[in-house]
């Protein structure tokens, strides 16, 4: 009897040691892979994925080692596995929303849809990502509101931070002005704005007349700037256009109402 128990104890110890060594080796391998990926992706994303995979491996190794130990001590593991399968199915049904959230979070991270700091729009709500977890995502709007979205509900995302922004500004000026004079004033305004903006991806360009409206000639100006710099760019350029228009006595477009006395 003592020999049998000694054999079972030794086997149990060997299983535990082997499981620990196997887990440490797999963890080290996963860490090396994700440290390489961290050079091309955000550290937060790489660390999140590393944590998820490490936990999955840990629980799988733990479950297999536990079943092997129970089998060593004469427990009917087949019946136990069948019972655990039924319990797991019931738990899965009860926690299906949470599981969907985790799957959605994993998809967001692995597909690199967005990351913390990106400006995105989900379900009509636009703002900066302030938190990205495996269950929820938090977005803060420009005005301060924070929207908390379950990852399972994120089906379509517009990310404004991936590519450079193309700024197309339409500027309306009155027909009282000459076209050549308008273009000269716009070019001066562009030159002044370019001196104040050091993040232009491409030079500011006058594309020409975009539209002839009843009350204005619409000129289109275009530039390429980094993501989320388009609002600042618009303000700077429009201010320079207004300053040059005033300095050169150009008339901006505005609605006019003619009143006739009968």
Buried (B, 14 or more C-beta within 10 A) or exposed (E): EEEEEEEBEEBBEEBBEEBEEBBEEBBEEBBEBBEEBBEEBBEBBBEBBBEBBBEEBBEEBEEEBBBBBBBBEEEEBEEBEEEBEEEEEEEEEEEEEBBBBBEBBBEBBEEEBBBBEBBBBBEEEBBBBEEBBBBBBBBBEEEEEEBEBBBBEBEEBEBBBEEBBEBEBEBBBBBEBEEEEBBBBBBBBBEBBBEEBEEBEEEBEBEEEBEEEEEBBBBBBBBBBBBBBBEEBBEBBBBBBBBBBEEBEBEBBEEEEEEEEE
